Amino acid sequence: MKKNLLKLFYVAGVFLSQVIFTNTANAQLGKCKGKYLGNITAYSVPSNYTSLWNQTTSENGSKWGSCDRGNGQYNFSNSDLAYNTAKNSGGLFKFHALIWGAQAPGYLKNSSAAQIETAIRNWYKAVEDHYKPMGGLNFIDVLNEPVNTPINREIANLKAALTLGYQREAANANDLNNPYGWAIWPFQLARKHFPNATLLINEFNTEHNWNNCRAEYIKMSNAIKNAPNLTDGKKNLIDGIGLQAHGMNGQLNLSAANFKACLDEIWNKTNLPLHITELDLVADPNEAAQRTKYQEFFTIAWEHPHVAGITLWGYVQGATWIPGNGVKGSGGTDSGIQYADLTDRPAMTWLKQYMASRPSLSCCPAPAPFAACNGSNPPTVAFTSPANNASFTQGTAITLTATATDADGSIASVKFYDGATLLTTDNSSPYSFSWTNATAGTHTIKAVATDNSGNTTEAVITIKVNVPQGPYKGTAWPIPGIIQLENYDVGGNTFAYSDGTSGNQGGATFRTDEDVDIENCTDEGGGYNIGWATAGEWTEYTVNVTKSANYDVSLRVACEGAGRTVAVAMDGTNLPNAASIAIPNTTAWQSWTTVTIPNVPLTEGQKIMRLTIGTTDYVNLNYIEFKESIVTGIEDVVGLNKDNIYPNPFNNEGLHIKQSGEFGFRITDLHGAVVEQGKGAYNETIGKELAPGIYFLTIDGQNSSSNYKIIKQ
């Protein structure tokens, strides 16, 4: 049943996620109550979301198949939307989910067990690396639907890969054939990468004991509970059991008594805290029935001593996982508890009244499973500056500032660290430190808050300190000459270049500590080229013009598609005819051509050259060459129709010569080599096959000979 409902909502949800909601004033329903009360986000966040819920789960954005794009590329943007929604409202974020037999990466569909095992290890590391600088993950659904969704549903060898990973761990050497090894290993990896997080297993239809699944779910959970971690062998892999609680009324029509019996049985047989992870109750046959079921089921769950918190799976009519009959308003049988305009349906009216009636804790701790006021609550700490991934220039002062609070006590100190090195201890608010001697490189900065009970919490950010801007390899690039464009200045992102994505997407093992995207180049001479260059990105180069003169400026470029442009500037001013240099469509990313701008005046001296990508994404850039323009005494007909030679410059349609009678012609390059010659008559077309560049044309008539400079674009 669940798979069919998911498919129905997914089709409708793509459109509905674009709705922009208006604001309604509310108070967070679970604030200060000792348990969390959360909800999901999709692709946008309703305007009243953070005033209602103090725990956030991304409906689909954190799933393995949503984030892992293959080839080591991950996209956490939708997951980050939920993460930041929780973080910015003082809420608790849950990552959902690390491993699931559904919504897994399609590129692994037919991969071998060994390949999938490697991909899983990389996935866990990518999640840790992404979220650690943002503050880390504290709450994770590790294994989703391991009983009722076939683990190999989308990846044929997933179970074999999980089993292989389990058997390769030294900690499991004495129990290699454990039938639950495939389910244990995801938790062992999770505890290794997220040692302090609350780790859950999660399953649907356990409340109804669908196909007698409850006994198997309990056995699996206990097997995970009794397995060792990979670090010190302690048996601390699992912290709670998730019960999705989808559709307990409507089609399945579970009784309240059976729901409570399920909670009691699982607790009694596992002694693991329970989490209601995806609750939705439909307005079927009507809204009054929905309100009644909320009164029954929600009350049982919230007041159960071993339920740590509740997450609802959507709340706005028209944007819920169970769409019902699709009718908006009071006649809708969906699971929403607010109408599309964010006014309350009867179930929400009751829920607000019920939560308001529940006693509040005196200390109002941050939302967490079983939060209390006994001095055990850790403090909260967050950086207010600098921003994560900020860049600085070496020698400038970097101000570190953090806020810290404690729900059931006071803050004793905040310590700032550069990695493991203590920078300072601040015992009073505002907590800050001015750091003046940071070395060049990437730094992991921690703010560790300690409360009066000795509890600690840390916030972590990453910053980059760059050397002052200067030429790569220390010497300005001479003009005239060739400048390889991967040799942009040192100084870092936003200083010596601007690149909108972190890291090198090109894969070349060259300047891997920078963000400019560089790949191996197959153009003549090999080397590297800049790729993945998007609109507005730029790179700068310290150059030295050795002589005031006019120069022919040639760019070696490639692209697949039309409409690309590049600008070239010196010391902040675009060069003549170089504010929007048209880049021809070369039809392939490694099919190279040269675009030349002739007679560009440059004055002697050291300058900063900047290359900027125009308004259309993606141009590949190999090198730029400056040659002093040749003064030949030969007639320059650029832009003229002298002797009926046109157009000049010309393109692949050729140069037309309208000269009466028969004539001979000869085209030579700048080195004097003949590249095309022949005989012609009136309206002869020549030069179609020439490469872009500057050439000399000689026309021999019956009684005269004329020489011209021509340009092929």
C-alpha positions in Angstrom: 0.0 0.0 0.0 2.7 2.5 0.9 4.5 2.3 -2.4 1.3 3.1 -4.3 0.5 6.1 -2.1 4.0 7.5 -2.5 3.7 7.3 -6.3 0.4 9.1 -6.3 1.7 12.0 -4.1 5.0 12.3 -5.9 3.2 13.1 -9.2 1.1 15.8 -7.5 3.7 17.0 -5.1 6.1 18.4 -7.6 3.7 21.1 -8.5 2.3 21.7 -5.0 5.7 22.2 -3.6 6.0 25.5 -5.4 3.1 27.1 -3.5 4.1 30.2 -1.6 2.2 30.4 1.7 1.2 33.4 3.7 2.1 33.8 7.4 0.0 32.9 10.3 1.2 33.6 13.9 1.6 30.5 16.1 3.8 29.2 18.9 5.9 26.1 18.4 3.7 23.3 19.7 6.4 21.2 21.3 8.4 24.1 22.8 9.5 23.3 26.4 7.6 20.1 26.5 10.5 17.7 26.9 9.8 15.8 23.6 10.1 17.0 20.1 7.1 17.6 17.8 8.2 17.9 14.2 7.2 17.8 10.5 8.7 17.5 7.0 9.8 20.0 4.4 9.8 19.4 0.6 11.1 21.9 -1.9 9.8 25.0 -0.1 8.9 25.8 3.5 5.5 27.1 4.5 5.7 30.5 6.1 4.3 29.3 9.4 6.5 26.2 9.6 9.1 27.3 12.2 6.4 28.8 14.5 4.7 25.3 14.7 7.4 22.6 14.6 10.7 22.2 16.5 12.0 19.2 14.6 12.5 19.0 10.8 12.9 16.1 8.4 13.4 16.4 4.7 10.7 14.4 3.0 13.0 13.2 0.2 16.1 15.5 0.1 18.4 13.5 2.4 17.9 10.1 0.8 20.8 8.3 -0.8 19.3 8.3 -4.2 18.4 12.0 -4.0 22.0 13.1 -3.1 24.4 10.7 -4.8 24.8 11.7 -8.5 27.6 9.3 -9.2 31.3 10.0 -10.1 31.9 11.3 -6.6 29.3 14.2 -7.0 26.7 14.8 -4.3 23.9 17.3 -4.2 22.7 18.1 -0.7 20.8 21.3 -1.5 17.3 20.0 -0.7 18.5 18.3 2.5 20.3 21.6 3.4 17.0 23.4 3.1 15.6 21.3 5.9 18.8 21.4 7.9 19.0 25.2 7.9 15.3 25.5 8.6 15.8 23.6 11.8 19.1 25.3 12.7 17.8 28.8 12.1 14.7 28.2 14.3 16.4 26.4 17.2 15.0 23.1 16.0 16.2 19.5 15.7 17.1 18.2 12.2 16.8 14.5 11.4 18.7 13.0 8.4 16.4 10.6 6.6 17.9 8.2 5.5 21.3 6.7 5.0 20.3 3.3 3.6 17.0 2.3 2.0 16.0 -0.3 -0.6 14.0 2.3 -2.4 15.1 5.6 -3.8 18.7 4.4 -4.1 21.2 5.7 -6.7 20.2 4.4 -10.2 23.8 4.2 -11.4 24.4 1.3 -9.0 21.5 -0.7 -10.3 23.5 -3.5 -11.8 26.9 -2.9 -10.0 28.8 -5.6 -8.3 28.7 -6.0 -4.5 32.2 -4.7 -4.2 31.5 -1.6 -6.2 28.3 -0.9 -4.2 30.2 -1.5 -0.9 32.7 1.2 -2.0 29.9 3.6 -2.9 28.3 3.1 0.5 31.6 3.9 2.3 32.0 7.0 0.1 28.4 8.0 0.7 28.8 8.0 4.5 32.0 9.9 4.3 30.4 12.5 2.0 27.5 13.0 4.4 29.9 13.5 7.3 32.2 15.8 5.3 29.3 17.9 4.1 27.6 18.4 7.5 30.5 18.5 9.9 31.5 22.1 9.0 27.8 23.1 9.3 27.5 21.8 12.9 27.2 18.0 12.3 24.3 15.6 12.4 22.7 14.7 15.7 19.7 12.6 14.6 19.7 10.1 11.8 17.4 7.4 10.3 20.2 4.9 9.5 18.2 2.0 7.9 14.8 2.7 6.4 12.1 0.0 5.9 14.4 -3.0 6.2 11.6 -5.5 6.7 8.7 -4.4 4.5 10.6 -2.9 1.5 12.8 -5.4 -0.3 16.4 -4.3 0.3 17.3 -5.2 -3.3 14.3 -3.4 -4.9 16.4 -0.9 -6.8 20.0 -2.2 -6.5 20.2 -5.8 -7.3 23.3 -6.5 -5.1 22.6 -4.1 -2.3 22.1 -6.8 0.4 25.2 -8.6 -0.8 27.2 -5.4 -0.6 26.0 -4.7 2.9 26.8 -8.3 3.9 30.3 -7.9 2.3 30.9 -4.7 4.2 29.9 -6.4 7.5 32.2 -9.4 6.9 35.2 -7.2 6.1 35.1 -5.4 9.4 37.5 -6.9 12.0 35.0 -6.3 14.8 32.7 -8.9 13.2 35.4 -11.6 12.7 33.8 -13.9 15.3 30.3 -13.6 13.9 30.7 -13.5 10.1 27.5 -15.4 9.3 25.1 -13.3 11.4 21.9 -13.3 9.4 21.4 -9.6 10.2 24.9 -8.6 9.3 23.6 -6.6 6.3 21.4 -4.6 8.7 24.1 -4.2 11.4 26.8 -2.8 9.1 24.9 0.4 8.2 24.8 1.2 12.0 28.4 0.3 12.5 29.4 2.8 9.8 27.0 5.4 11.2 28.4 5.2 14.7 31.9 5.5 13.2 31.1 8.6 11.2 28.6 10.1 13.6 29.7 9.0 17.1 27.4 11.3 19.1 24.3 11.1 17.0 21.0 9.5 17.9 20.7 6.6 15.5 17.3 5.1 14.5 15.9 2.2 12.5 12.6 3.0 10.8 9.7 0.9 9.5 6.2 1.2 8.2 3.0 -0.8 9.0 4.6 -2.3 12.2 1.6 -0.8 14.1 -0.7 -3.1 12.1 1.7 -6.1 12.3 1.4 -6.2 8.5 2.4 -9.7 7.3 3.6 -10.5 10.8 6.4 -8.0 10.4 6.6 -6.9 14.0 8.4 -9.9 15.3 11.1 -9.7 12.6 11.5 -5.9 13.2 12.1 -6.6 16.9 14.6 -9.4 16.2 16.5 -7.2 13.8 16.6 -4.3 16.2 17.9 -6.5 19.0 20.6 -7.9 16.7 21.8 -4.4 15.9 21.6 -3.5 19.6 23.8 -6.5 20.5 26.5 -5.9 17.8 29.8 -4.1 18.5 30.8 -0.7 17.1 33.9 -0.5 15.0 35.9 1.7 17.3 36.0 0.1 20.7 33.6 -2.8 20.5 30.9 -1.2 22.7 27.4 -2.2 22.0 25.9 1.3 21.3 24.9 1.1 17.7 21.2 1.9 17.9 19.4 4.6 20.1 15.8 4.1 19.1 13.1 2.4 17.0 11.1 4.4 14.5 7.4 3.6 13.8 6.2 5.5 10.8 2.5 5.3 11.8 1.2 6.0 8.3 -2.5 5.6 7.7 -3.6 4.1 11.0 -7.1 5.2 10.3 -8.9 5.1 6.9 -8.0 2.0 4.9 -6.2 0.2 7.7 -8.4 1.4 10.6 -6.1 0.4 13.5 -7.7 0.5 16.9 -6.2 2.8 19.6 -5.9 -0.2 21.9 -3.8 -2.1 19.3 -1.6 0.9 18.7 -0.8 1.2 22.4 -0.2 -2.6 22.5 2.3 -2.2 19.7 4.2 0.5 21.5 4.3 -1.5 24.7 5.4 -4.7 23.0 8.3 -3.2 21.1 9.5 -1.3 24.2 9.2 -4.4 26.4 11.1 -6.6 24.0 13.9 -4.1 23.1 14.1 -1.5 25.8 14.9 1.0 23.1 13.2 4.4 23.0 10.4 4.8 20.4 10.0 7.5 17.9 6.8 8.1 15.9 8.5 9.2 12.6 5.9 9.7 9.9 2.5 10.2 11.4 -0.5 11.1 9.2 -4.2 10.5 9.9 -6.7 11.1 7.1 -9.9 13.0 7.2 -11.8 9.9 6.1 -14.8 9.8 6.0 -14.7 13.4 7.3 -12.9 16.0 9.4 -14.6 15.0 12.6 -13.3 11.5 12.2 -9.8 12.8 11.7 -10.0 15.0 14.8 -11.2 11.9 16.8 -8.3 9.8 15.6 -5.8 12.5 16.5 -7.3 12.6 20.0 -6.9 8.9 20.3 -3.6 8.1 18.6 -1.6 11.3 19.3 -2.5 11.3 22.9 -1.4 7.6 23.3 1.9 8.3 21.6 2.7 11.7 23.3 1.9 10.4 26.8 3.7 7.1 26.4 6.7 7.2 28.7 9.0 5.6 26.2 8.0 7.7 23.1 10.8 10.3 22.6 9.0 12.5 20.1 6.6 12.6 17.1 7.1 13.7 13.5 4.1 14.4 11.3 4.4 13.6 7.6 3.0 16.9 6.2 0.3 19.2 7.5 -1.0 21.5 4.7 -3.9 20.3 2.6 -2.8 19.6 -0.9 0.8 19.1 0.0 0.7 15.9 2.1 1.9 12.4 1.4 -1.7 10.9 1.5 -3.7 13.0 -1.0 -7.1 11.5 -0.3 -9.8 12.4 -2.7 -7.9 15.5 -3.8 -10.7 17.8 -2.8 -9.7 21.1 -1.1 -11.6 22.4 1.9 -13.7 20.6 4.5 -14.6 17.8 2.0 -11.0 16.7 1.5 -10.1 13.2 2.8 -6.4 13.9 2.8 -4.1 13.9 5.8 -3.6 17.7 6.0 -4.5 19.4 9.3 -4.4 22.9 7.9 -6.1 24.2 4.8 -4.0 25.5 1.9 -4.4 29.0 3.3 -2.8 27.8 6.6 -6.0 28.1 8.6 -6.7 25.2 10.9 -8.8 22.1 10.2 -10.5 20.6 13.3 -7.7 18.2 14.0 -5.2 21.1 14.2 -7.5 23.1 16.4 -7.5 20.1 18.8 -3.7 19.5 18.5 -2.9 23.1 19.5 -5.3 23.0 22.4 -3.9 19.6 23.6 -0.2 20.7 23.3 -1.0 24.0 25.2 -2.5 21.9 28.0 0.6 19.7 28.4 3.0 20.8 31.2 6.1 22.7 30.2 9.5 22.1 31.6 10.9 24.8 33.8 14.2 25.1 31.8 12.8 24.9 28.3 15.7 22.9 26.8 16.5 22.6 23.1 14.3 20.0 21.4 15.7 16.5 21.9 14.5 13.0 22.8 13.5 13.1 26.5 14.9 16.6 27.2 14.8 17.3 31.0 15.8 19.9 33.6 18.2 18.0 35.8 21.4 19.6 34.7 22.0 17.0 32.0 21.0 19.2 29.1 24.1 20.2 27.1 24.5 23.8 26.2 23.9 25.2 22.8 26.6 27.1 20.8 26.7 28.6 17.4 29.0 30.8 15.4 27.7 34.2 14.4 30.8 35.0 12.4 32.5 34.2 10.2 30.2 32.3 7.9 31.1 28.7 7.1 33.5 28.4 4.1 34.4 32.1 4.4 37.7 33.1 2.8 40.3 35.6 4.2 43.7 37.0 3.2 46.6 36.1 5.3 47.7 38.9 7.6 44.2 40.3 8.1 42.4 40.0 11.5 39.7 37.3 11.6 37.0 37.9 14.2 35.5 34.7 15.7 32.2 35.3 17.5 29.8 32.7 19.0 26.6 32.7 21.1 26.0 30.1 23.8 23.1 29.3 26.1 22.2 26.6 28.6 18.6 25.6 29.3 19.1 24.3 32.8 22.2 26.2 34.0 24.7 28.7 32.9 27.7 28.9 30.5 31.0 28.5 32.2 33.2 29.2 29.2 33.5 29.1 25.4 36.8 28.0 24.0 37.9 28.7 20.4 40.1 26.1 18.6 42.0 26.0 15.4 41.8 22.2 14.9 43.2 20.9 18.2 45.1 24.1 19.0 43.4 26.3 21.6 43.2 29.9 20.5 41.5 31.4 23.5 39.1 30.9 26.4 36.3 33.4 26.9 34.3 33.2 30.2 31.7 35.9 29.5 29.3 36.9 26.8 29.8 38.1 24.0 32.2 35.3 23.2 34.7 36.4 20.6 38.4 36.3 19.6 40.4 38.4 17.1 42.7 36.0 15.3 45.6 37.9 13.7 48.3 35.2 12.9 46.3 32.6 10.9 48.5 30.7 8.5 47.5 30.1 4.9 45.4 27.0 4.3 42.1 25.5 5.3 41.2 25.7 9.0 38.6 23.8 11.0 37.5 26.2 13.7 35.6 25.0 16.8 33.7 26.9 19.5 33.3 24.6 22.5 30.8 25.7 25.1 30.9 24.3 28.7 28.1 24.7 31.1 28.1 24.8 34.9 27.5 21.0 35.1 30.5 20.2 32.9 28.4 19.4 29.8 29.9 20.5 26.5 28.7 21.2 23.0 30.8 22.3 20.0 30.1 24.2 16.8 32.4 23.7 13.8 33.0 25.8 10.8 35.6 25.7 8.0 37.4 28.8 6.8 40.2 29.3 4.2 43.1 31.7 4.6 44.7 32.6 1.4 48.1 34.1 0.7 47.9 37.7 -0.7 47.0 37.8 -4.4 50.0 37.4 -6.7 51.2 35.6 -9.8 51.1 31.8 -9.8 54.8 30.6 -9.5 55.7 34.0 -8.3 56.5 35.9 -11.5 54.2 38.0 -13.6 53.3 36.5 -17.0 55.1 38.4 -19.8 53.3 40.1 -22.7 53.9 39.3 -25.5 53.6 35.6 -24.8 51.2 32.7 -24.0 49.4 32.5 -20.7 48.0 29.1 -19.8 44.7 29.9 -18.2 44.9 27.3 -15.5 47.8 29.4 -14.1 45.5 32.0 -12.6 46.8 34.0 -9.6 47.1 32.7 -6.1 44.9 34.4 -3.5 41.8 32.2 -3.4 38.2 32.4 -4.2 36.6 35.8 -4.4 40.1 37.4 -4.4 42.1 35.9 -7.3 39.1 34.2 -8.9 35.4 33.8 -8.5 33.9 30.2 -8.7 30.5 29.3 -7.5 31.2 25.7 -6.5 33.7 24.3 -4.0 36.4 22.0 -5.1 37.6 21.1 -8.6 34.8 19.5 -10.6 37.1 18.8 -13.5 39.1 16.0 -11.9 42.6 17.1 -12.9 45.3 16.5 -10.3 46.4 20.2 -10.6 45.8 22.9 -8.0 43.4 20.6 -6.2 43.2 22.9 -3.2 41.4 25.6 -5.3 37.8 25.9 -6.5 38.5 26.6 -10.2 37.4 23.6 -12.3 40.3 22.2 -14.2 40.4 19.1 -16.5 43.0 17.4 -18.7 43.2 18.9 -22.1 43.4 17.1 -25.4 44.3 20.2 -27.5 47.7 20.2 -29.2 50.3 20.4 -26.5 48.1 18.7 -23.9 48.2 20.1 -20.3 45.1 21.4 -18.7 42.1 23.7 -19.5 39.5 25.5 -17.4 36.0 23.9 -17.7 32.6 24.1 -16.1 32.9 27.9 -16.2 29.5 29.4 -15.6 28.1 32.9 -16.1 29.9 35.6 -14.2 32.8 33.5 -13.0 36.2 35.0 -13.5 39.9 34.4 -13.1 42.7 37.0 -12.7 46.3 36.9 -13.8 49.2 39.2 -12.9 50.9 40.2 -16.2 53.8 42.4 -17.3 53.4 44.2 -20.6 57.1 44.7 -21.7 56.4 47.2 -24.4 53.6 49.8 -25.2 52.3 48.6 -28.5 49.3 47.1 -30.3 48.8 43.4 -29.8 46.7 40.7 -31.4 44.9 38.9 -28.6 44.0 35.2 -29.3 41.9 33.0 -27.1 42.0 29.2 -27.4 38.5 28.1 -26.6 36.0 25.2 -27.0 32.3 24.9 -26.3 29.2 22.9 -27.2 26.4 25.3 -28.0 25.8 28.8 -29.2 25.7 32.2 -27.4 28.8 32.0 -25.3 30.9 35.1 -24.7 34.1 36.0 -22.8 35.4 39.4 -21.6 39.0 40.3 -21.2 40.0 43.3 -19.0 43.1 45.0 -17.8 43.1 46.7 -14.4 39.3 46.7 -14.3 38.8 48.1 -17.9 37.6 45.9 -20.7 40.1 45.8 -23.6 38.8 47.4 -26.9 36.4 45.0 -28.7 36.9 42.5 -25.8 33.9 43.3 -23.6 31.9 40.5 -25.2 34.0 38.2 -27.4 31.8 35.8 -29.3 32.9 32.2 -28.9 31.9 30.0 -31.8 30.2 26.6 -31.3 33.0 24.1 -31.8 30.4 21.2 -31.3 32.5 19.4 -28.6 34.2 20.4 -25.3 37.6 19.3 -26.6 37.3 20.6 -30.1 39.4 23.7 -30.0 39.5 26.9 -32.0 41.2 30.3 -31.8 39.4 33.6 -31.6 41.5 36.7 -32.3 41.0 40.3 -31.5 43.5 42.4 -33.6 45.3 45.6 -32.8 44.6 45.9 -29.1 46.6 48.8 -27.6 48.4 48.0 -24.3 50.7 50.2 -22.2 53.9 49.0 -20.6 53.9 47.9 -17.0 52.5 45.3 -14.6 48.7 44.8 -14.6 45.9 42.5 -13.5 44.2 40.8 -16.4 40.7 39.4 -15.8 38.8 36.9 -17.9 35.0 36.8 -17.2 32.5 34.4 -18.6 29.5 36.1 -20.2 25.8 35.5 -19.5 25.6 32.0 -20.9 27.1 29.1 -18.9 30.0 26.9 -19.9 33.1 27.8 -22.0 36.3 25.8 -22.0 39.4 27.9 -21.9 42.9 26.7 -22.7 45.2 29.7 -23.1 45.4 33.3 -24.2 48.2 34.6 -26.4 49.4 38.2 -27.0 51.4 38.9 -30.2 52.6 42.3 -31.1 50.6 43.4 -34.2 52.8 43.3 -37.3 53.3 46.6 -39.2 53.8 45.5 -42.8 53.2 48.4 -45.0 50.7 46.2 -46.6 47.3 47.7 -47.1 44.9 46.9 -44.3 41.3 46.5 -45.6 39.7 45.4 -42.4 36.1 46.8 -42.4 36.4 48.1 -46.0 35.3 46.8 -49.3 38.4 48.1 -51.2 38.8 46.4 -54.5 35.6 44.6 -53.8 37.2 42.3 -51.3 34.6 41.5 -48.6 33.6 40.8 -45.9 36.8 41.3 -43.8 36.9 39.9 -41.1 35.2 36.8 -42.6 33.9 33.4 -41.4 33.5 29.9 -42.8 31.4 31.3 -45.7 34.6 32.7 -47.1 36.1 35.9 -48.5 34.6 37.2 -51.8 36.8 38.8 -54.5 34.8 40.8 -57.1 37.6 41.5 -59.6 37.0 41.5 -63.3 38.9 39.1 -65.5 41.0 36.2 -64.4 43.5 36.5 -61.5 45.7 34.5 -59.3 45.6 34.6 -55.5 47.9 33.5 -52.7 47.2 33.4 -48.9 50.1 33.2 -46.5 50.2 33.1 -42.7 52.2 35.3 -40.4 55.2 33.1 -40.9 55.1 33.4 -44.7 53.9 29.9 -45.3 51.4 29.5 -48.2 48.1 28.1 -46.8 45.9 28.5 -49.9 46.5 29.5 -53.6 44.9 29.3 -57.0 43.2 31.0 -59.9 39.9 32.8 -59.9 37.4 34.9 -61.7 34.8 37.5 -60.9 33.1 36.8 -57.5 35.6 34.1 -56.5 35.2 32.8 -52.9 38.3 31.8 -51.0 39.4 31.0 -47.4 36.6 28.8 -46.3 38.9 26.1 -44.8 41.3 28.4 -43.1 41.7 28.3 -39.3 40.8 31.5 -37.5 43.7 34.0 -37.5 45.4 36.8 -39.4 46.7 36.2 -43.0 48.0 38.1 -46.0 46.3 37.9 -49.4 48.1 38.6 -52.7 46.0 39.1 -55.8 47.9 39.0 -59.2 46.0 40.6 -62.1 47.1 40.9 -65.7 49.0 44.1 -65.1 49.2 44.6 -61.4 49.6 42.9 -58.0 48.0 43.9 -54.7 48.6 42.8 -51.1 46.1 42.9 -48.2 45.8 41.8 -44.5 42.7 39.6 -43.9 41.2 38.1 -40.8 39.4 34.8 -40.5 37.1 34.5 -37.5 
